[in-house]
């Protein structure tokens, strides 16, 4: 539509009234009214023509649901489909009784969609000499596999593909509809496609406004519509025989298979749709479906951003207070006077990035942005709303897996068997050795994935079948810390176990009583294991990883960071209580670049760093006579050596 001169624009907020002539439209009517009300329609006049479905109940429900919205319901008991006369009556009432400035004479299967803004802003921008706007209609596309055409459903809640140039059932170009200025002398033609009795100019909406049309929702509904409407046209003796040609033709062909063949011809295959979209014959429009069936992410996101904004604003206010309470003449002597804008940069950028990263309707797309979400969190890691948001996001994208993980782990002592796919049998052997202690602990086997995946490409997601937990982290030695910390994050935000006992797949239970006594000993501990560490950086072993890594480049490098002064030996096994688990989850979220370093990550040292950062002390359960494994456990290597020696002694 051509740009209108500013001097000719109507700047007032126009009042819009929509008329609807309906018959058995209960499946779509509420969506139609809610949608157009949201886009600026101020009132509705609905004429019900002999509906036998729940149309009346839908209208009564809307009047109760939206008391601020005027919905006038008229009954029309004639059965001759004198649409022009009936809609003219409603259009004139819109001007006289509703005080409308503009009127849309609509059908229940038509959704008016401006290119931007609302219907109200579209009308407000029209030149004062424009009285009629012609708007093109686009039929929704029916897409179904060959042979399944009769079962296809097309509805605003489902359909996002439309014809660029639609035709009616007789193959003629689909006539558009009109938006017109309210007038007590307007006359609406049969079909609602044109009006007369108005002064002023006509214009075409072009791309500024279009109508998405859903006339073919299901085959039974369409047949019922034709059966009722076609019979009504037959009874109408005042309309020319050429008016309502589609209805009349299909009414005659209801029992000859004509309508079934027509429906089958309407449907396209997925392949046909793909070709038509690429060639511009079809187009995609998602806004109606998104409005009517908002993503479950919407409410989760709104709540998360609201809580985040409160924390960001509270932080910024507190920092400003530090300098604001100082007398003005002394402020230039305070560092915060010069640094306030930098001090709050991280928090404010944190909110802006999270707002942008979560702006969408697809929870999986947001989960795919997990690396960027972690970066945003690292700018303001005191945002305690972040982890609950990730949990809700996982509930949306991995509902079954989340439910299984909670059922298996919530409130329980978990033994996390750290393994990889080639060594899965070793973990199963370890689990089998725990049979004597029964259900004292739940067992979870942790696996990664084949290949290499950089930390910048790790999505939010996992697989869990009730016993094996697979995380999207490489299943190699140099990524062991990444794999474990990802698992700790999932357990922390989703399952809240009473504690986690981390074991490697070379450990095995040999003394049930000793192990159960150990569990009792560490009950309530945040972090427990055999104390190691304490050496300066130059005293550490920097080549432990050589010969174990999947990436040969890693084997040319030493460790890139010092060990903590005190941490629990990983190969020995260690315990994390809820606070220790939370500390690891926090570290994984807040320090993405630490985990992205192209170097070996000693998982036990990383746990020590996480505990130190949160002020968590290690409970040292070291025993001089048991340096290999937690009490009650031993290594499979030691057991094999002892068995070999025993056989040698027997042989001697």
C-alpha positions as CSV (number, residue, x, y, z in Angstrom):
1,X,0.0,0.0,0.0
2,X,1.4,3.4,-0.9
3,X,2.7,5.7,1.8
4,X,0.0,8.2,2.8
5,X,0.8,11.9,3.3
6,X,0.9,12.8,7.0
7,X,-1.7,15.5,6.5
8,X,-4.2,12.9,5.4
9,X,-3.7,10.5,8.2
10,X,-6.4,9.8,10.9
11,X,-4.5,10.0,14.1
12,X,-7.4,9.1,16.4
13,X,-7.8,5.5,17.7
14,X,-10.6,4.2,15.5
15,X,-13.3,2.0,16.9
16,X,-13.6,-1.4,15.1
17,X,-16.6,-3.6,15.0
18,X,-16.7,-7.1,13.4
19,X,-19.8,-8.8,12.2
20,X,-20.0,-12.6,12.0
21,X,-22.7,-14.7,10.3
22,X,-22.3,-18.3,11.7
23,X,-23.8,-21.7,11.5
24,X,-22.2,-24.6,13.3
25,X,-18.8,-23.0,13.8
26,X,-18.2,-24.0,17.4
27,X,-14.8,-25.5,16.4
28,X,-13.3,-22.1,15.4
29,X,-15.6,-19.3,16.6
30,X,-14.0,-18.7,20.0
31,X,-10.5,-18.6,18.4
32,X,-11.8,-16.1,15.8
33,X,-13.2,-13.7,18.4
34,X,-10.3,-13.9,20.8
35,X,-7.8,-13.4,18.0
36,X,-9.4,-10.4,16.5
37,X,-10.2,-8.8,19.9
38,X,-6.4,-9.1,20.6
39,X,-5.7,-7.3,17.3
40,X,-7.9,-4.4,18.2
41,X,-11.5,-5.2,17.4
42,X,-13.6,-3.4,20.0
43,X,-17.0,-5.2,19.6
44,X,-18.7,-8.0,17.8
45,X,-22.2,-8.6,16.3
46,X,-22.7,-12.3,15.8
47,X,-25.8,-13.6,13.9
48,X,-26.4,-17.3,14.6
49,X,-28.3,-19.0,11.8
50,X,-29.9,-22.2,13.1
51,X,-26.7,-23.7,14.6
52,X,-27.2,-27.2,16.0
53,X,-23.7,-27.6,17.5
54,X,-22.2,-25.8,20.5
55,X,-22.1,-22.4,18.9
56,X,-24.5,-20.9,21.3
57,X,-22.6,-22.3,24.3
58,X,-19.3,-20.9,22.9
59,X,-20.8,-17.4,22.6
60,X,-22.3,-17.5,26.1
61,X,-18.9,-18.6,27.4
62,X,-17.1,-15.8,25.6
63,X,-19.5,-13.2,27.0
64,X,-18.8,-14.5,30.5
65,X,-15.0,-14.8,29.9
66,X,-14.7,-11.4,28.4
67,X,-17.2,-9.1,30.2
68,X,-15.3,-6.0,29.0
69,X,-16.0,-7.0,25.3
70,X,-19.3,-6.3,23.8
71,X,-20.6,-9.3,21.9
72,X,-24.2,-8.9,20.6
73,X,-25.7,-12.2,19.6
74,X,-28.6,-12.1,17.1
75,X,-30.7,-15.1,16.1
76,X,-31.6,-15.7,12.5
77,X,-34.2,-18.4,12.0
78,X,-34.7,-18.2,8.2
79,X,-33.1,-21.0,6.3
80,X,-32.5,-19.4,2.9
81,X,-29.0,-18.0,3.4
82,X,-29.9,-14.4,2.5
83,X,-26.4,-13.4,3.6
84,X,-26.3,-10.0,1.9
85,X,-29.5,-8.8,3.7
86,X,-28.5,-10.2,7.0
87,X,-24.9,-8.9,7.0
88,X,-26.1,-5.5,5.8
89,X,-28.3,-5.3,8.9
90,X,-25.3,-6.1,11.2
91,X,-23.0,-3.6,9.4
92,X,-25.5,-0.8,9.8
93,X,-26.0,-1.7,13.4
94,X,-22.3,-1.5,13.9
95,X,-22.4,2.2,12.8
96,X,-25.6,3.1,14.6
97,X,-25.5,1.1,17.8
98,X,-21.8,0.4,18.3
99,X,-20.4,3.7,17.2
100,X,-17.9,2.0,15.0
101,X,-15.5,3.9,12.7
102,X,-14.6,0.8,10.7
103,X,-16.4,-2.5,10.1
104,X,-15.1,-5.9,9.1
105,X,-17.8,-8.3,7.8
106,X,-16.2,-11.5,8.6
107,X,-16.7,-15.3,8.4
108,X,-15.7,-17.5,11.2
109,X,-13.1,-19.2,9.1
110,X,-11.3,-16.0,8.2
111,X,-8.5,-14.4,10.3
112,X,-7.4,-10.9,9.4
113,X,-3.7,-10.3,9.9
114,X,-1.9,-7.0,9.4
115,X,1.7,-7.1,8.3
116,X,2.7,-5.3,11.5
117,X,0.9,-3.7,14.4
118,X,-2.8,-4.3,15.0
119,X,-6.0,-3.9,12.9
120,X,-6.6,-0.7,14.9
121,X,-3.2,0.8,13.9
122,X,-3.8,-0.3,10.3
123,X,-7.1,1.6,10.2
124,X,-5.6,4.6,12.0
125,X,-3.0,5.0,9.2
126,X,-5.5,5.1,6.4
127,X,-6.1,8.4,4.6
128,X,-9.3,10.2,5.5
129,X,-10.6,9.9,1.9
130,X,-10.4,6.1,2.0
131,X,-13.7,4.4,2.7
132,X,-13.1,0.8,1.4
133,X,-10.0,-1.4,1.6
134,X,-9.9,-4.5,-0.5
135,X,-8.1,-7.4,1.2
136,X,-6.8,-10.6,-0.4
137,X,-7.7,-14.0,1.0
138,X,-5.3,-17.0,1.2
139,X,-6.6,-20.5,1.7
140,X,-4.9,-22.7,4.2
141,X,-3.1,-25.7,2.6
142,X,-4.2,-29.2,3.3
143,X,-1.2,-31.5,3.4
144,X,-1.4,-35.3,3.8
145,X,0.3,-38.5,2.7
146,X,-1.1,-40.1,-0.4
147,X,-4.1,-42.2,0.6
148,X,-4.7,-40.4,3.8
149,X,-6.5,-37.3,2.4
150,X,-9.8,-38.0,4.0
151,X,-8.3,-37.8,7.5
152,X,-6.4,-34.5,7.1
153,X,-7.3,-31.7,9.5
154,X,-6.7,-28.0,8.8
155,X,-7.2,-25.4,11.5
156,X,-5.7,-22.2,12.9
157,X,-4.2,-24.3,15.7
158,X,-2.5,-26.6,13.2
159,X,-1.8,-24.9,9.9
160,X,1.0,-22.5,9.0
161,X,1.1,-22.9,5.1
162,X,-1.1,-20.9,2.8
163,X,-1.6,-20.4,-1.0
164,X,-0.1,-17.2,-2.4
165,X,-2.8,-17.1,-5.0
166,X,-6.0,-19.0,-4.0
167,X,-8.8,-20.2,-6.2
168,X,-12.3,-21.2,-5.2
169,X,-13.8,-24.7,-5.6
170,X,-14.7,-23.9,-9.3
171,X,-11.2,-22.9,-10.2
172,X,-11.8,-19.2,-10.3
173,X,-9.6,-16.7,-8.5
174,X,-10.7,-16.5,-4.9
175,X,-12.5,-13.2,-4.3
176,X,-11.2,-11.0,-1.5
177,X,-13.1,-9.2,1.2
178,X,-13.4,-5.6,2.2
179,X,-12.8,-3.5,5.3
180,X,-15.1,-0.4,5.2
181,X,-15.9,2.7,7.1
182,X,-19.0,2.5,9.2
183,X,-22.2,3.9,7.7
184,X,-25.9,3.6,8.3
185,X,-26.5,3.5,4.6
186,X,-23.9,0.8,3.6
187,X,-25.1,-2.3,1.7
188,X,-23.2,-5.5,1.8
189,X,-23.3,-7.8,-1.2
190,X,-23.9,-11.6,-0.9
191,X,-20.6,-13.2,0.0
192,X,-19.3,-10.2,1.9
193,X,-17.0,-9.5,-1.0
194,X,-18.1,-5.9,-1.7
195,X,-20.1,-3.0,-0.3
196,X,-22.0,-0.1,-1.8
197,X,-23.5,3.1,-0.6
198,X,-20.3,4.7,0.7
199,X,-18.6,7.9,-0.4
200,X,-14.8,8.0,-0.7
201,X,-12.0,6.1,-2.4
202,X,-11.2,2.5,-2.6
203,X,-7.7,1.1,-2.1
204,X,-6.0,-2.3,-2.0
205,X,-4.4,-3.4,1.2
206,X,-1.6,-5.1,-0.6
207,X,0.9,-6.6,1.8
208,X,-0.3,-4.4,4.6
209,X,-3.2,-6.7,5.5
210,X,-4.2,-10.2,4.5
211,X,-6.9,-12.7,5.4
212,X,-5.9,-16.3,6.3
213,X,-8.8,-18.5,5.2
214,X,-9.6,-22.0,6.7
215,X,-12.6,-23.2,4.7
216,X,-11.6,-26.8,4.6
217,X,-11.0,-27.9,8.2
218,X,-12.1,-31.6,8.0
219,X,-14.0,-33.5,5.3
220,X,-17.1,-34.2,7.5
221,X,-17.3,-30.6,8.5
222,X,-17.0,-29.4,4.9
223,X,-19.7,-31.9,3.8
224,X,-22.0,-30.7,6.6
225,X,-21.4,-27.1,5.6
226,X,-22.3,-27.8,2.0
227,X,-25.3,-29.8,2.9
228,X,-26.8,-27.0,5.0
229,X,-25.7,-24.1,2.9
230,X,-26.5,-25.7,-0.5
231,X,-30.0,-26.6,0.6
232,X,-30.5,-23.0,1.9
233,X,-29.5,-21.6,-1.5
234,X,-32.0,-23.9,-3.2
235,X,-34.7,-22.5,-1.0
236,X,-33.7,-18.9,-1.7
237,X,-35.8,-17.6,-4.6
238,X,-34.6,-14.0,-4.5
239,X,-31.0,-14.6,-5.4
240,X,-29.8,-15.1,-9.0
241,X,-28.9,-18.7,-9.8
242,X,-25.3,-17.8,-10.4
243,X,-24.8,-16.5,-6.8
244,X,-23.3,-19.2,-4.5
245,X,-22.1,-21.3,-7.5
246,X,-19.6,-23.3,-5.4
247,X,-22.2,-24.2,-2.8
248,X,-24.8,-25.1,-5.4
249,X,-22.4,-27.3,-7.4
250,X,-21.0,-29.2,-4.5
251,X,-24.5,-29.6,-3.0
252,X,-25.6,-31.4,-6.2
253,X,-22.4,-33.5,-6.0
254,X,-22.6,-34.6,-2.4
255,X,-23.9,-38.1,-3.3
256,X,-21.9,-38.5,-6.6
257,X,-18.4,-38.5,-5.1
258,X,-17.7,-35.0,-6.5
259,X,-17.0,-33.5,-3.0
260,X,-14.7,-36.5,-2.1
261,X,-12.7,-36.1,-5.4
262,X,-12.6,-32.3,-4.8
263,X,-11.2,-32.9,-1.3
264,X,-8.6,-35.4,-2.5
265,X,-7.5,-32.9,-5.2
266,X,-7.2,-30.2,-2.6
267,X,-4.6,-32.1,-0.6
268,X,-0.9,-32.0,-1.4
269,X,1.9,-34.3,-0.3
270,X,4.7,-33.1,1.9
271,X,6.9,-33.2,-1.2
272,X,4.4,-31.1,-3.2
273,X,4.3,-28.6,-0.3
274,X,8.1,-28.4,-0.2
275,X,8.3,-27.6,-3.9
276,X,5.5,-25.1,-3.8
277,X,7.1,-23.2,-0.8
278,X,10.4,-23.0,-2.6
279,X,8.7,-21.8,-5.8
280,X,6.7,-19.1,-4.0
281,X,3.3,-20.7,-4.7
282,X,2.8,-21.3,-1.0
283,X,4.0,-19.2,2.0
284,X,4.4,-19.8,5.7
285,X,2.6,-17.7,8.3
286,X,3.0,-18.7,11.9
287,X,1.5,-15.8,13.9
288,X,-2.1,-17.0,14.1
289,X,-1.1,-20.4,15.3
290,X,1.4,-19.0,17.7
291,X,-1.3,-16.6,19.1
292,X,-4.0,-19.2,19.5
293,X,-1.8,-22.0,20.8
294,X,1.1,-20.2,22.5
295,X,4.1,-22.2,23.2
296,X,4.3,-23.5,26.8
297,X,7.6,-21.7,26.9
298,X,5.8,-18.4,26.9
299,X,4.6,-18.5,30.5
300,X,7.9,-20.1,31.7
301,X,9.9,-17.3,30.0
302,X,7.7,-14.5,31.2
303,X,8.1,-15.7,34.8
304,X,11.8,-16.2,34.5
305,X,12.5,-12.8,32.9
306,X,10.3,-11.1,35.5
307,X,12.3,-12.7,38.4
308,X,15.6,-12.0,36.6
309,X,14.6,-8.3,36.1
310,X,13.8,-8.0,39.8
311,X,17.2,-9.3,40.8
312,X,19.0,-7.2,38.2
313,X,17.2,-4.1,39.2
314,X,17.8,-4.8,42.9
315,X,21.5,-5.3,42.3
316,X,21.8,-2.1,40.3
317,X,19.9,-0.2,42.9
318,X,22.1,-1.5,45.7
319,X,25.2,-0.5,43.8
320,X,23.9,3.0,43.1
321,X,23.0,3.3,46.7
322,X,26.7,2.8,47.6
323,X,27.6,6.1,46.0
324,X,24.2,7.7,46.3
325,X,24.3,7.8,50.0
326,X,27.6,9.6,50.0
327,X,27.4,13.4,50.2
328,X,27.7,15.0,46.7
329,X,30.9,16.8,47.6
330,X,32.6,13.6,48.6
331,X,31.4,11.4,45.8
332,X,34.4,12.2,43.5
333,X,36.6,10.7,46.1
334,X,34.9,7.3,45.9
335,X,35.8,4.6,43.3
336,X,32.1,3.8,42.7
337,X,31.5,7.3,41.5
338,X,33.5,6.5,38.4
339,X,32.8,2.8,38.2
340,X,29.0,2.5,38.7
341,X,28.1,2.1,35.1
342,X,30.8,-0.6,34.7
343,X,29.7,-2.3,38.0
344,X,26.2,-2.9,36.7
345,X,27.1,-3.7,33.1
346,X,27.2,-7.4,33.6
347,X,23.8,-7.6,35.3
348,X,22.1,-5.5,32.7
349,X,23.8,-7.3,29.8
350,X,22.8,-10.6,31.5
351,X,19.1,-9.6,31.4
352,X,19.3,-8.4,27.8
353,X,21.0,-11.5,26.5
354,X,18.6,-13.9,28.3
355,X,15.7,-11.9,27.0
356,X,17.0,-12.3,23.4
357,X,18.1,-15.9,23.7
358,X,14.7,-17.0,25.0
359,X,12.6,-15.0,22.6
360,X,10.9,-17.7,20.6
361,X,8.1,-20.3,20.7
362,X,10.3,-23.4,20.3
363,X,11.7,-24.7,23.6
364,X,14.1,-27.0,21.7
365,X,15.7,-24.0,20.0
366,X,16.2,-22.3,23.3
367,X,17.8,-25.5,24.7
368,X,20.1,-25.5,21.6
369,X,21.3,-22.1,22.7
370,X,22.6,-23.6,26.0
371,X,26.2,-22.4,25.5
372,X,25.1,-18.8,25.0
373,X,22.7,-19.1,28.0
374,X,25.7,-20.2,30.1
375,X,27.7,-17.2,28.8
376,X,24.8,-14.9,29.8
377,X,24.6,-16.5,33.2
378,X,28.3,-16.0,33.8
379,X,27.8,-12.2,33.6
380,X,25.5,-12.2,36.6
381,X,25.9,-15.6,38.3
382,X,23.9,-14.5,41.4
383,X,20.7,-15.0,39.4
384,X,19.1,-17.9,41.4
385,X,16.2,-18.0,38.9
386,X,18.5,-19.4,36.2
387,X,18.7,-23.0,37.3
388,X,14.9,-23.4,37.9
389,X,14.4,-22.0,34.4
390,X,16.7,-24.6,32.9
391,X,14.7,-27.3,34.8
392,X,11.4,-26.0,33.4
393,X,12.9,-25.9,29.9
394,X,14.0,-29.5,30.2
395,X,10.5,-30.4,31.4
396,X,9.2,-29.0,28.1
397,X,11.7,-30.6,25.8
398,X,12.5,-33.9,27.6
399,X,9.4,-34.6,29.7
400,X,9.7,-38.4,29.7
401,X,13.4,-38.4,30.5
402,X,12.9,-35.8,33.3
403,X,10.1,-37.9,34.8
404,X,12.2,-41.1,34.7
405,X,15.2,-39.3,36.3
406,X,13.1,-38.0,39.1
407,X,11.5,-41.3,39.8
408,X,14.9,-43.0,39.9
409,X,16.8,-40.4,41.9
410,X,14.7,-37.9,43.8
411,X,15.6,-38.0,47.5
412,X,17.7,-41.1,47.1
413,X,21.4,-41.9,47.6
414,X,22.7,-42.3,44.0
415,X,25.7,-44.3,43.0
416,X,26.9,-42.7,39.8
417,X,28.9,-45.2,37.8
418,X,31.1,-43.1,35.5
419,X,31.8,-45.1,32.3
420,X,31.8,-44.9,28.5
421,X,30.1,-47.0,25.9
422,X,33.0,-49.4,25.2
423,X,33.2,-50.1,29.0
424,X,29.5,-50.3,29.7
425,X,29.8,-54.0,30.7
426,X,32.3,-53.1,33.4
427,X,29.7,-50.8,35.0
428,X,27.1,-53.5,34.8
429,X,29.5,-55.8,36.6
430,X,30.1,-53.2,39.3
431,X,26.3,-52.7,39.8
432,X,25.8,-56.4,40.1
433,X,28.3,-56.5,42.9
434,X,26.1,-54.2,44.9
435,X,23.2,-56.7,45.0
436,X,23.9,-57.6,48.6
437,X,22.9,-54.1,49.9
438,X,19.6,-54.2,48.1
439,X,17.8,-50.8,47.7
440,X,20.1,-48.8,50.0
441,X,21.3,-46.9,46.9
442,X,20.0,-46.3,43.3
443,X,22.4,-46.9,40.5
444,X,22.9,-44.7,37.4
445,X,25.4,-45.3,34.7
446,X,26.8,-42.2,33.1
447,X,27.8,-42.2,29.4
448,X,28.7,-39.5,26.9
449,X,28.5,-39.5,23.1
450,X,30.9,-40.6,20.4
451,X,33.0,-38.1,18.5
452,X,34.1,-34.6,19.5
453,X,31.8,-31.8,20.5
454,X,33.2,-28.4,21.7
455,X,31.6,-26.8,24.7
456,X,30.2,-24.1,22.5
457,X,28.1,-26.8,20.8
458,X,26.7,-28.6,23.8
459,X,22.9,-28.3,23.9
460,X,20.6,-28.7,26.9
461,X,19.3,-32.2,26.8
462,X,19.9,-35.8,27.8
463,X,18.7,-39.4,27.5
464,X,17.7,-41.6,30.4
465,X,16.1,-45.0,30.2
466,X,15.8,-45.5,34.0
467,X,19.4,-46.7,34.5
468,X,21.7,-45.3,31.8
469,X,22.2,-41.5,31.7
470,X,23.6,-40.2,28.4
471,X,24.7,-36.6,28.2
472,X,25.7,-34.6,25.0
473,X,29.4,-34.5,25.9
474,X,32.3,-36.5,24.3
475,X,32.9,-39.9,25.8
476,X,36.7,-39.5,26.0
477,X,39.2,-39.1,28.8
478,X,39.9,-35.4,28.3
479,X,36.2,-34.6,28.5
480,X,35.6,-36.6,31.7
481,X,35.1,-33.5,33.8
482,X,32.7,-32.1,31.3
483,X,30.6,-35.3,31.3
484,X,30.5,-35.5,35.1
485,X,29.7,-31.9,35.7
486,X,26.9,-32.0,33.1
487,X,25.4,-35.0,35.0
488,X,25.8,-33.1,38.3
489,X,23.9,-30.2,36.8
490,X,21.0,-32.5,35.7
491,X,20.9,-34.3,39.1
492,X,20.9,-31.0,41.0
493,X,18.2,-29.1,39.0
494,X,15.9,-32.0,38.3
495,X,16.3,-34.9,40.8
496,X,17.6,-33.4,44.1
497,X,19.1,-36.7,45.4
498,X,20.1,-37.0,49.0
499,X,23.6,-37.5,47.8
500,X,25.8,-38.8,45.0
501,X,28.5,-41.4,45.3
502,X,30.8,-41.1,42.3
503,X,32.5,-44.3,41.3
504,X,34.6,-45.4,38.3
505,X,33.8,-48.5,36.4
506,X,36.9,-50.4,37.8
507,X,35.5,-50.4,41.3
508,X,33.6,-53.2,42.9
509,X,31.9,-54.0,46.2
510,X,33.6,-56.5,48.4
511,X,32.3,-55.7,51.9
512,X,28.7,-54.7,52.2
513,X,28.8,-54.0,55.9
514,X,31.8,-51.7,55.6
515,X,30.2,-49.8,52.7
516,X,26.9,-49.3,54.5
517,X,28.8,-48.1,57.6
518,X,30.7,-45.7,55.4
519,X,27.4,-44.3,54.0
520,X,26.2,-43.8,57.6
521,X,29.5,-42.0,58.4
522,X,29.1,-39.5,55.6
523,X,25.4,-38.9,56.0
524,X,24.9,-35.1,56.0
525,X,28.4,-34.4,54.5
526,X,28.5,-31.9,51.6
527,X,31.8,-33.4,50.3
528,X,33.7,-36.5,51.4
529,X,36.5,-38.7,50.1
530,X,40.2,-39.5,50.4
531,X,42.2,-36.3,50.8
532,X,44.8,-35.5,48.1
533,X,46.3,-32.3,46.8
534,X,48.4,-29.7,48.5
535,X,51.4,-29.7,46.1
536,X,52.5,-26.5,44.4
537,X,51.9,-26.4,40.6
538,X,55.5,-27.3,39.9
539,X,55.2,-30.4,42.1
540,X,52.2,-31.8,40.3
541,X,52.2,-34.7,37.8
542,X,51.5,-33.1,34.4
543,X,51.6,-36.1,32.1
544,X,49.0,-38.4,33.7
545,X,46.8,-38.1,30.7
546,X,49.3,-39.1,28.0
547,X,48.2,-42.3,26.3
548,X,44.6,-41.8,27.3
549,X,43.2,-39.0,25.2
550,X,41.2,-39.1,22.0
551,X,42.7,-35.9,20.7
552,X,46.4,-36.3,20.1
553,X,47.0,-32.6,20.5
554,X,46.0,-32.8,24.1
555,X,48.8,-35.3,24.7
556,X,51.4,-32.6,23.9
557,X,50.3,-30.4,26.7
558,X,50.5,-30.4,30.5
559,X,47.7,-29.3,32.8
560,X,46.7,-25.7,32.3
561,X,45.7,-24.8,35.9
562,X,46.9,-25.6,39.5
563,X,45.2,-28.2,41.6
564,X,43.2,-27.1,44.7
565,X,44.9,-27.5,48.0
566,X,42.5,-30.1,49.1
567,X,40.3,-32.4,47.1
568,X,39.0,-35.9,47.0
569,X,40.7,-38.4,44.8
570,X,38.4,-39.3,41.9
571,X,39.7,-42.8,41.3
572,X,39.1,-43.6,45.0
573,X,35.5,-42.5,44.8
574,X,33.9,-39.6,46.6
575,X,30.6,-38.3,47.9
576,X,28.7,-35.1,47.1
577,X,25.8,-34.0,49.3
578,X,23.2,-31.6,48.0
579,X,25.4,-28.5,48.6
580,X,28.4,-30.2,47.0
581,X,26.2,-31.2,44.0
582,X,24.9,-27.6,43.7
583,X,28.4,-26.2,43.8
584,X,29.4,-28.4,40.9
585,X,26.3,-27.4,38.9
586,X,27.0,-23.7,39.6
587,X,30.6,-24.0,38.4
588,X,29.5,-25.8,35.2
589,X,27.0,-23.0,34.4
590,X,29.1,-20.0,35.5
591,X,32.5,-21.1,34.0
592,X,31.8,-22.3,30.5
593,X,35.2,-21.2,29.2
594,X,36.9,-23.1,32.0
595,X,35.4,-26.3,30.6
596,X,36.0,-25.2,27.0
597,X,39.8,-25.1,27.5
598,X,41.6,-27.4,25.1
599,X,43.3,-29.3,27.9
600,X,42.7,-32.2,30.1
601,X,40.3,-31.6,32.9
602,X,40.9,-33.6,36.0
603,X,37.3,-34.1,37.2
604,X,38.2,-34.6,40.9
605,X,40.3,-31.5,40.9
606,X,37.5,-29.6,39.3
607,X,35.1,-30.8,42.0
608,X,37.7,-29.5,44.6
609,X,37.6,-26.1,42.9
610,X,33.8,-26.0,42.9
611,X,33.7,-26.9,46.6
612,X,36.4,-24.3,47.5
613,X,34.5,-21.6,45.6
614,X,31.4,-22.2,47.7
615,X,33.3,-22.6,51.0
616,X,32.6,-26.3,51.3
617,X,35.1,-28.3,53.4
618,X,36.1,-31.9,52.5
619,X,35.4,-34.6,55.0
620,X,38.5,-36.8,54.8
621,X,37.7,-40.4,55.1
622,X,41.3,-41.6,54.3
623,X,42.3,-44.9,55.8
624,X,46.0,-45.9,55.7
625,X,45.2,-49.5,54.8
626,X,42.7,-48.6,52.0
627,X,44.2,-46.2,49.5
628,X,42.5,-47.6,46.4
629,X,38.8,-47.2,47.0
630,X,36.0,-46.1,49.4
631,X,35.5,-48.3,52.4
632,X,33.9,-51.6,51.5
633,X,35.1,-51.3,47.8
634,X,38.2,-52.4,46.0
635,X,39.5,-52.2,42.4
636,X,38.9,-54.9,39.9
637,X,42.7,-54.8,39.2
638,X,43.6,-55.5,42.8
639,X,41.1,-58.3,43.0
640,X,42.6,-59.9,39.8
641,X,46.1,-59.6,41.3
642,X,45.0,-61.3,44.5
643,X,43.1,-64.0,42.7
644,X,46.2,-64.6,40.5
645,X,48.4,-64.9,43.6
646,X,45.9,-67.2,45.2
647,X,46.0,-69.5,42.2
648,X,49.8,-69.5,42.2
649,X,49.9,-70.5,45.9
650,X,47.4,-73.3,45.3
651,X,49.6,-74.5,42.4
652,X,52.7,-74.5,44.6
